[in-house]
Amino acid sequence: MDDTEGGWIMKLRGNLVVLCHEGERLSAVWGTVQKDRVRVRGWLAAEQPKGIDGSDTEGVGDWVASSLKEAGCKARACVIAVPRASVVLKRLTLPAAASGREGDLAGMVQLQMARQLTMPLQGAAIDYVRLNSPQTESGEGDPTELLAAALPGDFVAHARGVAKKAKLRLRSVALRGEGSATLFAQLSYTQDGPVLGVSVTAQGVELGIVAEGRVVFSRAVEIKPPAELAGWAAFTQRVAVEAKRTRVGYRGTGESGDIVCIAVLGDDAMAESVGKSLGDELGLPWQTVRFPNAVELPSEMESQSRAVLAPLIGLMVGAAIDRPTYDFSNPRKAPDTSAQLRQAVLAAAFGFIIFGGGGWVIADQQLRSLNGRINSTKEQSNTLAMQYIRQLRAEARVNHIEKLREPSVDWLDHVYYLSQALPPAELARLESLSGVGRSGVGFFTLGEGGAMSEAKTLQGGQWVASGGASFTLAGAATREVADELRADVVADNVYELSTRGADVAGKFEYVLKTSGKKPMAVSGESDTAESGQSGGAS
């Protein structure tokens, strides 16, 4: 594990199994994690046998070991994911004058959580991730925004015991919702505001608000998905009610920006049903989120299994792209200053005993000389490092402004293209034409084949602009002419077309969406770093 400005980074490579024991159900997925790539080799979903108590560490460990063995899992390194309901999340704001060192920051987080938590702090694992960039060494900058998480100590002890009994090497105890956030992150960078992410698991629903790639608010609801198609309507309505509560709770935190869209994890019929219901209830656009191209899934994995296991696979993706996250098995702690003093005293006593008086004098002189050289070198290194960082920041600011000033949409080209696509005036009458543009700028690292991932450092990233537009065409025409217009637009593969309202005789109203700056950008002649979506009708 490495410590960064945002949180812990799981340095996990090779064969890995991610498992979650929630209620009476065990979910697991395993495969190979490489840099910027994940290959899933197998998965399982098993119900807990009636003779096993969920709090029995040894019993659960034996059951996990036998279940993984029967499923053909050979990976030994494991990550145990805990559901959102088991973790207490608190958003903290620390003053800008606070020390930027992670050790001091961890102590401040411990103190703030001790004041706010209602559960016993003794033995609890507390970790955090930053929601904004740290201030400068001089203390200047905005207050430090953090999202701190606390997991009771008995949960961590239970996870360690289960892993040991199952003969697995526990590498991390992670928050399952962070896996979902990893998959929602890319979408959040392309939006003008926060995204409501919805993840349907085997035991309930997790709702998280994701802004600029990080979870800023989340809730868990125990609504078990129905096994039959007949129960979907009631289930989606219940999820819609909980989504409204989540939206109200997020507004209560004092955030200025409201939710701008809804994202549902999965590509099955359940995800489509939940997304449509939430979109209708909240009056927001929605879409389903699938796995990135960096994830290789078995062809026999069904869509329902992909949706349920998506948060666990998202944790593997986070490890592959070195995404900062929580780790309750190795949480950050305040520095132990007394330990440094003890080590210094022991080292001095050892030197005096071994080398004696004369040897001690010679060694002391040599040590002073070396310390002087080290301090001089450190000062020179710090000076050069600060100059280099200031240069990188200046270049990043200039490049950011340049990307923001780039036009996101060529309105004249789009309007001209749409005017050419319309039927003759004697066949149809255009009553209204409106358009809304969207733009965004993200900081990414470009990999092989043009693949982009979230940049972790200024040296390895660059600003990438994204944009698009949405047009609404409304007018009067016969049903045959309106259908022919829709078919022509879909066939051109330039816009994603959808019908607003029901199809009625003599009227038409279409919504056309594109992520291209020009009309031809979507069909292959893109002049942006991210080519847009393909056309289609819905």
C-alpha positions as CSV (number, residue, x, y, z in Angstrom):
1,M,0.0,0.0,0.0
2,D,1.2,3.5,-0.8
3,D,0.1,6.8,0.7
4,T,-1.0,9.6,-1.7
5,E,-2.7,13.0,-1.5
6,G,-6.1,11.3,-2.0
7,G,-5.9,8.1,0.1
8,W,-4.3,4.7,0.1
9,I,-3.4,3.1,-3.2
10,M,-3.7,-0.7,-3.4
11,K,-0.5,-1.9,-5.1
12,L,-2.1,-5.3,-6.1
13,R,-0.9,-7.2,-9.1
14,G,-1.2,-10.8,-10.1
15,N,-3.9,-13.3,-9.1
16,L,-6.5,-11.9,-6.7
17,V,-9.9,-12.9,-5.3
18,V,-12.4,-10.2,-4.0
19,L,-15.2,-11.6,-1.8
20,C,-18.0,-10.1,0.2
21,H,-20.1,-11.9,2.9
22,E,-23.3,-10.0,3.4
23,G,-26.2,-11.5,5.4
24,E,-26.4,-15.1,4.4
25,R,-24.9,-14.8,1.0
26,L,-21.3,-15.1,-0.2
27,S,-20.2,-13.3,-3.5
28,A,-16.8,-13.6,-4.9
29,V,-14.9,-12.9,-8.1
30,W,-11.3,-13.7,-9.0
31,G,-8.9,-13.2,-11.8
32,T,-5.7,-11.4,-12.8
33,V,-4.9,-7.8,-12.0
34,Q,-2.3,-6.1,-14.2
35,K,-1.5,-2.4,-14.6
36,D,-4.5,-0.8,-16.3
37,R,-6.0,-4.2,-17.1
38,V,-8.2,-6.8,-15.3
39,R,-9.0,-10.3,-16.5
40,V,-11.9,-12.0,-14.6
41,R,-11.5,-15.8,-14.6
42,G,-14.3,-17.0,-12.4
43,W,-17.0,-16.0,-9.9
44,L,-19.5,-17.6,-7.4
45,A,-22.6,-16.7,-5.5
46,A,-23.5,-19.1,-2.6
47,E,-26.1,-19.1,0.1
48,Q,-24.8,-19.7,3.7
49,P,-25.6,-23.2,5.0
50,K,-28.1,-23.3,7.8
51,G,-25.7,-24.9,10.2
52,I,-23.3,-22.0,10.1
53,D,-23.5,-18.9,12.3
54,G,-22.5,-15.8,10.4
55,S,-20.5,-14.5,13.4
56,D,-18.5,-17.8,13.7
57,T,-15.1,-16.9,12.3
58,E,-13.9,-20.4,11.9
59,G,-17.2,-21.8,10.5
60,V,-17.4,-19.0,7.9
61,G,-13.7,-19.5,7.0
62,D,-14.2,-23.2,6.4
63,W,-17.3,-22.5,4.3
64,V,-15.5,-19.8,2.2
65,A,-12.5,-22.1,1.6
66,S,-14.7,-25.0,0.5
67,S,-16.8,-22.8,-1.7
68,L,-13.8,-21.3,-3.5
69,K,-12.2,-24.7,-3.9
70,E,-15.4,-26.2,-5.5
71,A,-15.7,-23.2,-7.8
72,G,-12.1,-23.7,-9.0
73,C,-10.5,-20.5,-7.5
74,K,-6.8,-20.9,-7.0
75,A,-5.9,-17.3,-6.1
76,R,-4.6,-16.9,-2.5
77,A,-4.3,-13.1,-2.2
78,C,-7.7,-11.7,-1.3
79,V,-9.6,-8.4,-0.7
80,I,-12.6,-8.6,1.6
81,A,-15.3,-6.0,0.8
82,V,-17.6,-4.7,3.4
83,P,-21.1,-3.3,2.5
84,R,-22.0,0.3,3.1
85,A,-24.3,-0.5,6.0
86,S,-21.3,-1.7,8.1
87,V,-19.3,1.5,7.7
88,V,-19.9,5.0,9.2
89,L,-19.0,7.8,6.8
90,K,-18.5,11.4,7.9
91,R,-17.5,14.4,5.8
92,L,-14.9,16.5,7.6
93,T,-13.6,20.0,6.9
94,L,-10.2,20.8,8.4
95,P,-8.8,24.3,8.4
96,A,-6.3,25.4,5.7
97,A,-3.7,26.2,8.4
98,A,-3.5,22.5,9.4
99,S,-0.3,20.6,8.6
100,G,-0.3,19.0,5.2
101,R,1.6,15.9,6.4
102,E,-0.4,12.8,6.3
103,G,0.7,11.7,9.7
104,D,-0.6,14.9,11.4
105,L,-3.7,14.8,9.2
106,A,-4.5,11.2,10.3
107,G,-4.3,12.4,14.0
108,M,-6.7,15.2,13.3
109,V,-9.2,12.8,11.6
110,Q,-9.0,10.5,14.6
111,L,-9.8,13.4,16.9
112,Q,-12.7,14.6,14.8
113,M,-14.2,11.1,14.5
114,A,-13.9,10.5,18.2
115,R,-16.1,13.6,18.8
116,Q,-18.7,12.7,16.2
117,L,-19.0,8.9,16.3
118,T,-21.7,7.3,18.5
119,M,-20.0,3.8,18.4
120,P,-17.0,3.0,20.6
121,L,-13.8,4.2,19.0
122,Q,-11.7,1.6,20.8
123,G,-10.3,-0.8,18.1
124,A,-12.2,0.8,15.3
125,A,-10.4,1.1,11.9
126,I,-10.6,4.7,10.7
127,D,-9.4,5.8,7.2
128,Y,-10.1,8.6,4.9
129,V,-9.8,10.0,1.3
130,R,-9.3,13.6,0.3
131,L,-12.1,15.3,-1.7
132,N,-9.9,18.3,-2.8
133,S,-6.2,19.0,-3.3
134,P,-4.1,19.7,-0.3
135,Q,-2.9,23.2,0.6
136,T,0.6,24.4,-0.1
137,E,3.4,24.0,2.5
138,S,3.0,27.6,3.6
139,G,-0.6,26.7,4.7
140,E,-2.3,28.7,2.0
141,G,-5.3,27.3,0.1
142,D,-8.8,26.1,0.8
143,P,-9.8,24.1,3.8
144,T,-9.1,20.4,3.4
145,E,-12.2,18.4,2.6
146,L,-12.2,14.7,3.6
147,L,-14.6,11.8,3.7
148,A,-13.6,9.7,6.7
149,A,-14.8,6.1,7.2
150,A,-14.9,4.0,10.4
151,L,-15.4,0.3,10.6
152,P,-15.9,-1.4,14.0
153,G,-12.9,-3.3,15.2
154,D,-14.8,-6.6,15.5
155,F,-15.5,-6.5,11.7
156,V,-11.8,-6.1,10.9
157,A,-11.0,-9.0,13.4
158,H,-13.7,-11.1,11.8
159,A,-12.3,-10.5,8.3
160,R,-8.7,-11.4,9.4
161,G,-10.0,-14.6,11.0
162,V,-12.0,-15.7,8.0
163,A,-9.1,-15.1,5.7
164,K,-6.7,-17.0,7.9
165,K,-9.1,-19.9,8.3
166,A,-9.7,-20.0,4.5
167,K,-5.9,-20.0,4.0
168,L,-6.0,-16.7,2.1
169,R,-3.6,-13.8,2.3
170,L,-5.6,-10.8,3.3
171,R,-4.3,-7.8,1.4
172,S,-7.0,-5.3,2.1
173,V,-10.4,-4.7,3.8
174,A,-12.2,-2.3,1.4
175,L,-15.5,-0.5,1.2
176,R,-17.6,-2.2,-1.5
177,G,-19.1,1.1,-2.6
178,E,-15.6,2.3,-3.7
179,G,-15.8,-0.4,-6.4
180,S,-19.0,1.1,-7.8
181,A,-17.5,4.6,-7.5
182,T,-14.5,3.5,-9.6
183,L,-16.9,2.5,-12.5
184,F,-18.9,5.7,-12.1
185,A,-15.8,7.9,-12.0
186,Q,-15.3,8.3,-15.8
187,L,-19.0,9.4,-16.3
188,S,-18.7,11.9,-13.4
189,Y,-15.8,13.7,-15.1
190,T,-18.0,14.4,-18.2
191,Q,-20.9,16.0,-16.3
192,D,-21.4,19.5,-15.1
193,G,-22.4,18.3,-11.6
194,P,-22.6,15.3,-9.3
195,V,-23.9,12.0,-10.5
196,L,-26.3,9.7,-8.5
197,G,-24.8,6.2,-8.8
198,V,-27.1,3.2,-8.1
199,S,-25.7,-0.3,-7.5
200,V,-28.1,-3.2,-7.0
201,T,-26.6,-6.0,-5.0
202,A,-27.9,-9.4,-3.9
203,Q,-29.0,-8.0,-0.5
204,G,-30.0,-4.4,-1.2
205,V,-29.2,-1.2,-3.0
206,E,-26.3,1.2,-2.5
207,L,-26.8,4.9,-3.6
208,G,-23.8,7.1,-3.9
209,I,-23.3,10.7,-5.1
210,V,-20.1,10.9,-7.2
211,A,-18.4,14.2,-8.1
212,E,-15.2,14.4,-10.1
213,G,-14.5,10.8,-9.5
214,R,-15.0,10.7,-5.7
215,V,-17.9,9.6,-3.6
216,V,-19.1,12.6,-1.6
217,F,-22.3,11.1,-0.1
218,S,-23.7,7.6,0.1
219,R,-26.5,5.5,1.6
220,A,-27.4,1.8,1.8
221,V,-30.9,0.5,1.7
222,E,-31.9,-3.1,2.5
223,I,-34.2,-3.7,-0.4
224,K,-33.7,-7.2,-1.7
225,P,-34.1,-7.5,-5.5
226,P,-37.1,-9.6,-6.5
227,A,-36.5,-13.0,-8.0
228,E,-39.5,-12.8,-10.4
229,L,-40.4,-10.3,-13.1
230,A,-43.7,-9.5,-11.3
231,G,-42.0,-7.8,-8.4
232,W,-39.8,-5.4,-10.5
233,A,-42.4,-2.5,-10.5
234,A,-42.7,-2.3,-6.8
235,F,-39.0,-2.7,-6.3
236,T,-38.1,0.1,-8.7
237,Q,-40.7,2.4,-7.1
238,R,-39.1,1.7,-3.7
239,V,-35.7,2.5,-5.0
240,A,-37.0,5.8,-6.5
241,V,-38.3,6.8,-3.1
242,E,-34.9,6.1,-1.5
243,A,-33.2,8.0,-4.3
244,K,-35.3,11.0,-3.5
245,R,-34.3,10.7,0.2
246,T,-30.6,10.5,-0.9
247,R,-31.0,13.6,-3.0
248,V,-32.5,15.5,0.0
249,G,-29.8,14.3,2.3
250,Y,-27.1,15.4,-0.1
251,R,-28.7,18.9,-0.3
252,G,-28.6,19.0,3.5
253,T,-24.8,18.8,3.5
254,G,-24.6,22.3,2.1
255,E,-23.3,21.4,-1.4
256,S,-24.1,24.1,-4.0
257,G,-24.4,21.7,-7.0
258,D,-27.4,19.5,-7.4
259,I,-27.5,16.0,-9.1
260,V,-27.4,16.3,-12.9
261,C,-27.9,12.7,-14.0
262,I,-28.5,9.1,-12.8
263,A,-26.1,6.2,-13.5
264,V,-27.2,2.6,-12.8
265,L,-24.5,-0.1,-12.6
266,G,-25.2,-3.1,-15.0
267,D,-26.4,-3.8,-18.5
268,D,-29.3,-6.2,-17.7
269,A,-33.1,-5.6,-17.7
270,M,-33.1,-4.8,-14.0
271,A,-30.7,-1.9,-14.5
272,E,-32.7,-0.5,-17.4
273,S,-35.9,-0.7,-15.3
274,V,-34.4,1.0,-12.3
275,G,-32.8,3.7,-14.4
276,K,-36.0,4.5,-16.3
277,S,-38.0,4.6,-13.0
278,L,-35.5,6.9,-11.3
279,G,-35.3,9.1,-14.4
280,D,-39.1,9.6,-14.5
281,E,-39.4,10.2,-10.7
282,L,-36.5,12.6,-10.4
283,G,-36.8,14.3,-13.8
284,L,-33.2,13.6,-14.7
285,P,-31.4,11.9,-17.6
286,W,-30.2,8.4,-16.8
287,Q,-27.9,5.8,-18.3
288,T,-26.5,2.4,-17.5
289,V,-22.8,2.0,-16.8
290,R,-20.9,-0.9,-18.1
291,F,-17.4,-2.2,-17.6
292,P,-14.5,-0.3,-19.3
293,N,-12.6,-1.9,-22.1
294,A,-9.8,-2.7,-19.7
295,V,-11.9,-5.4,-18.1
296,E,-12.1,-8.9,-19.8
297,L,-15.1,-11.0,-18.7
298,P,-15.8,-14.6,-19.3
299,S,-18.3,-15.1,-22.2
300,E,-20.5,-17.3,-20.1
301,M,-21.1,-14.7,-17.3
302,E,-24.7,-13.7,-17.5
303,S,-25.8,-10.0,-17.4
304,Q,-27.5,-10.4,-14.0
305,S,-24.3,-11.9,-12.5
306,R,-22.3,-9.0,-14.1
307,A,-24.6,-6.4,-12.4
308,V,-24.5,-8.0,-9.0
309,L,-20.7,-8.6,-9.0
310,A,-19.9,-5.2,-10.6
311,P,-18.8,-3.5,-7.3
312,L,-16.4,-6.3,-6.6
313,I,-15.0,-6.1,-10.1
314,G,-14.8,-2.4,-9.7
315,L,-12.4,-2.9,-6.7
316,M,-10.2,-4.9,-9.0
317,V,-10.3,-2.1,-11.6
318,G,-9.3,0.4,-8.8
319,A,-6.3,-1.7,-8.0
320,A,-5.3,-2.0,-11.7
321,I,-5.4,1.8,-12.2
322,D,-3.9,2.6,-8.7
323,R,-7.0,4.5,-7.5
324,P,-6.7,5.9,-4.0
325,T,-9.2,4.2,-1.6
326,Y,-9.9,3.1,2.0
327,D,-8.1,0.2,3.6
328,F,-9.4,-0.8,7.0
329,S,-6.8,-3.5,7.4
330,N,-4.0,-1.0,7.2
331,P,-5.5,2.4,8.1
332,R,-3.3,5.5,8.4
333,K,-2.3,6.5,11.9
334,A,-0.8,9.4,13.7
335,P,3.0,9.3,14.0
336,D,4.4,7.8,17.2
337,T,6.9,10.4,18.4
338,S,7.8,8.5,21.5
339,A,8.9,5.5,19.3
340,Q,11.4,7.7,17.5
341,L,12.8,8.9,20.8
342,R,13.2,5.3,22.1
343,Q,14.9,4.2,19.0
344,A,17.4,7.1,19.2
345,V,18.2,6.2,22.9
346,L,18.7,2.5,22.1
347,A,21.0,3.3,19.2
348,A,23.2,5.6,21.3
349,A,23.5,3.1,24.1
350,F,24.4,0.3,21.6
351,G,27.1,2.5,20.0
352,F,28.6,3.4,23.4
353,I,28.8,-0.3,24.4
354,I,30.2,-1.6,21.2
355,F,32.7,1.0,20.2
356,G,33.8,2.5,23.5
357,G,34.9,6.0,24.2
358,G,37.5,6.4,21.5
359,G,35.5,4.8,18.8
360,W,32.4,6.8,19.9
361,V,34.3,10.1,19.3
362,I,35.5,9.1,15.9
363,A,32.1,7.8,14.9
364,D,30.4,11.0,16.2
365,Q,32.7,13.2,14.1
366,Q,32.0,11.1,11.0
367,L,28.3,11.2,11.8
368,R,28.3,15.0,12.1
369,S,30.1,15.4,8.8
370,L,27.6,13.0,7.0
371,N,24.6,14.7,8.6
372,G,25.9,18.1,7.4
373,R,26.2,16.8,3.9
374,I,22.8,15.1,4.1
375,N,21.1,18.3,5.3
376,S,22.8,20.4,2.6
377,T,21.7,17.9,-0.1
378,K,18.1,17.8,1.3
379,E,17.9,21.6,1.3
380,Q,19.0,21.7,-2.3
381,S,16.7,18.9,-3.3
382,N,13.7,20.6,-1.6
383,T,14.4,23.9,-3.3
384,L,14.6,22.3,-6.7
385,A,11.6,20.1,-6.1
386,M,9.5,23.2,-5.1
387,Q,10.6,25.0,-8.2
388,Y,9.7,22.0,-10.4
389,I,6.3,21.7,-8.7
390,R,5.5,25.4,-9.2
391,Q,6.4,25.1,-12.9
392,L,4.1,22.1,-13.3
393,R,1.3,23.9,-11.5
394,A,1.7,26.9,-13.7
395,E,1.7,24.8,-16.9
396,A,-1.4,22.9,-15.7
397,R,-3.3,26.2,-15.0
398,V,-2.5,27.6,-18.4
399,N,-3.4,24.3,-20.2
400,H,-6.7,24.2,-18.1
401,I,-7.7,27.7,-19.2
402,E,-6.9,26.9,-22.8
403,K,-9.0,23.8,-22.7
404,L,-11.9,25.6,-21.0
405,R,-11.8,28.4,-23.7
406,E,-12.0,25.9,-26.5
407,P,-15.6,25.8,-28.0
408,S,-17.4,22.6,-27.1
409,V,-20.0,22.7,-29.9
410,D,-20.0,24.1,-33.5
411,W,-23.6,25.3,-33.5
412,L,-23.7,26.6,-37.1
413,D,-22.5,23.2,-38.5
414,H,-25.1,21.3,-36.4
415,V,-27.9,23.6,-37.5
416,Y,-26.9,23.4,-41.1
417,Y,-26.7,19.6,-40.9
418,L,-30.2,19.4,-39.3
419,S,-31.7,21.8,-41.9
420,Q,-30.4,19.5,-44.7
421,A,-31.9,16.5,-43.0
422,L,-35.4,17.9,-42.7
423,P,-38.1,17.1,-45.3
424,P,-39.2,19.7,-47.8
425,A,-41.4,22.5,-46.5
426,E,-44.4,21.1,-48.3
427,L,-44.2,17.8,-46.4
428,A,-43.3,19.0,-42.9
429,R,-43.3,22.2,-40.9
430,L,-40.6,22.8,-38.3
431,E,-42.1,24.6,-35.3
432,S,-39.2,24.8,-32.9
433,L,-35.5,23.9,-32.8
434,S,-33.6,24.2,-29.5
435,G,-30.2,23.1,-28.4
436,V,-28.3,22.7,-25.2
437,G,-24.5,22.3,-25.0
438,R,-22.5,20.5,-22.4
439,S,-18.8,20.6,-21.8
440,G,-16.2,19.4,-19.3
441,V,-12.5,19.2,-18.7
442,G,-10.8,16.2,-17.1
443,F,-7.2,15.4,-16.1
444,F,-6.2,12.0,-17.6
445,T,-3.2,9.9,-18.5
446,L,-3.1,8.6,-22.0
447,G,-2.1,4.9,-22.3
448,E,-1.5,2.5,-25.1
449,G,-4.1,2.6,-27.9
450,G,-5.4,6.0,-26.7
451,A,-6.9,4.5,-23.5
452,M,-7.4,7.1,-20.8
453,S,-7.3,6.7,-17.0
454,E,-7.5,9.1,-14.1
455,A,-4.1,11.0,-13.8
456,K,-2.5,10.6,-10.4
457,T,0.3,13.1,-10.8
458,L,0.9,16.4,-12.7
459,Q,3.8,14.8,-14.5
460,G,1.8,12.0,-16.1
461,G,-1.4,13.8,-17.0
462,Q,-2.9,16.3,-19.4
463,W,-6.2,18.2,-19.6
464,V,-8.7,16.6,-22.0
465,A,-11.9,18.5,-23.1
466,S,-15.2,16.7,-23.6
467,G,-18.4,18.1,-24.8
468,G,-21.6,17.5,-26.8
469,A,-25.0,18.9,-27.5
470,S,-28.7,17.9,-27.3
471,F,-31.2,19.2,-29.9
472,T,-35.0,19.1,-29.7
473,L,-36.9,19.2,-33.0
474,A,-40.6,19.7,-32.9
475,G,-43.0,20.2,-35.8
476,A,-45.9,19.0,-37.8
477,A,-45.9,16.3,-40.4
478,T,-47.7,13.2,-41.4
479,R,-46.8,10.0,-39.5
480,E,-45.1,8.6,-42.6
481,V,-42.9,11.7,-43.1
482,A,-42.0,11.9,-39.4
483,D,-41.0,8.2,-39.3
484,E,-39.0,8.7,-42.5
485,L,-37.2,11.7,-40.9
486,R,-36.4,9.6,-37.8
487,A,-35.1,6.7,-40.0
488,D,-32.9,9.0,-42.0
489,V,-31.3,10.5,-38.8
490,V,-30.7,7.1,-37.3
491,A,-29.2,5.8,-40.5
492,D,-26.7,8.7,-40.7
493,N,-25.2,7.5,-37.3
494,V,-24.5,11.0,-36.3
495,Y,-27.0,11.6,-33.4
496,E,-28.6,9.4,-30.8
497,L,-32.3,9.9,-31.3
498,S,-35.2,9.5,-28.9
499,T,-38.8,10.4,-29.1
500,R,-40.3,12.8,-26.5
501,G,-43.8,11.7,-25.7
502,A,-46.1,9.4,-27.6
503,D,-46.1,9.1,-31.4
504,V,-49.3,11.0,-32.6
505,A,-50.6,11.7,-36.0
506,G,-49.6,15.0,-37.5
507,K,-46.9,15.9,-34.9
508,F,-43.4,14.9,-34.1
509,E,-40.9,15.8,-31.3
510,Y,-37.4,14.3,-31.4
511,V,-34.5,14.6,-29.0
512,L,-31.0,14.3,-30.8
513,K,-27.9,13.9,-28.7
514,T,-24.3,13.9,-29.7
515,S,-20.9,14.2,-28.1
516,G,-19.2,15.5,-31.2
517,K,-18.2,19.1,-31.7
518,K,-19.2,18.9,-35.3
519,P,-21.9,16.7,-36.9
520,M,-19.3,14.4,-38.4
521,A,-17.4,13.9,-35.1
522,V,-19.6,11.1,-33.9
523,S,-19.3,9.2,-37.2
524,G,-15.5,9.0,-37.1
525,E,-14.0,12.4,-37.8
526,S,-13.7,13.5,-34.2
527,D,-11.5,16.4,-33.4
528,T,-11.7,15.8,-29.6
529,A,-9.6,13.5,-27.4
530,E,-12.7,11.4,-26.7
531,S,-14.8,10.3,-29.7
532,G,-18.5,10.3,-29.0
533,Q,-21.2,7.7,-28.9
534,S,-22.7,6.1,-31.9
535,G,-26.1,7.1,-33.2
536,G,-29.3,5.1,-32.6
537,A,-32.9,5.5,-31.6
538,S,-34.7,4.7,-28.4
